[in-house]
Amino acid sequence: MNNHQKSTLNKKTFPQACATHAVHQLGNFLNPALSPLGQGLRKSPIWQKLNFANHPYLYKGLQG
């Protein structure tokens, strides 16, 4: 049995595993492309306003 036959057999036997693998491959492809976008959003003034709750001194009194 060659590699192509094994691949075809695996796709027929484990279709969910192949779909999951395809999603991971897509993620691996998109992550480098979208990473600068995420960095830009974190630096934007709007995100900094929305992200205010990450500062411990703002909710220190609520922790008990």
Buried (B, 14 or more C-beta within 10 A) or exposed (E): EEEEEEEEEEEEEEEEEBEEEEEEEEEEEEEEEEEEEEEEEEEEEEEEEEEEEEEEEEEEEEEE
